[in-house]
Amino acid sequence: MAKLPQISGKELCKILEKDGFSLARQTGSHRIYQKQFDDMTITIPVPVHSNSPLKKGTLLSILKKAGISREKIIFLMALLMNSL
């Protein structure tokens, strides 16, 4: 099992957008992302508090709800780094 990297809310937003989520709205310091499927919609709030890293439990909860594995987040982070 791959080790989970520490990432900020801003970085997680970029990863979610790369995975097909779109920004629905922003309420204060929380961005709300959604992804449409045929019969359902996944809605995920992401805390964006400056560039501070997300806590492990918060990150795991968001990834579980989004259906993103640890390996996939590492792959998406590598894609983002290559596109810079």
Helices and strands as residue ranges (DSSP letters): H 9-18, E 22-27, E 30-36, E 41-47, H 56-66, H 70-83
